[in-house]
Amino acid sequence: MFRWIIAIFILVPAVEITMLIMLGHLVGGWMTFLLIIASGFLGAYFAKREGRKVMEYAKFEWSQGQLPAQQILDGICIFLGGILLITPGFITDILGFLLVFPYTRPIFKVLLLAIIRKQIGKGNMHIINRR
């Protein structure tokens, strides 16, 4: 797992910088800068909006006596997507938008749930139920 994290921290910025330089040559430096700023603000707006929706629905389910498990997974996806959206770069922006948009989020929720189950199965994650 640690090797994957190290590889991501090295490869993603290298690819992002290469793409930014290529785009800068195509459309110009200022236009590239404006696209980065616009995607950051637009991403923050969408992440905030979707986060509020998920939070409201989670509160509703909680008030009905239900555990908002799906909304917790939605919240994790939106949080990760928001972080990726405020990170400069277009690959991270695309992945961030995919995590934030409600139509593509279920794909990532399935992957996230599989990762959580795998970690629980290995004994790396514990669930504590207090009542």
Protein Blocks (a to p, Z undefined) as FASTA:
>chain_A
ZZmmmmmmmmmmmmmmmmmmmmmmmnojklmmmmmmmmmmmmmmmmmmmmmmmmmmmmmm
mmnopacfklmmmmmmmmmmmmmmmpgcjklmmmmmmmmpmklmmmmmmmmmmmmmmmmm
nopaccdddZZ
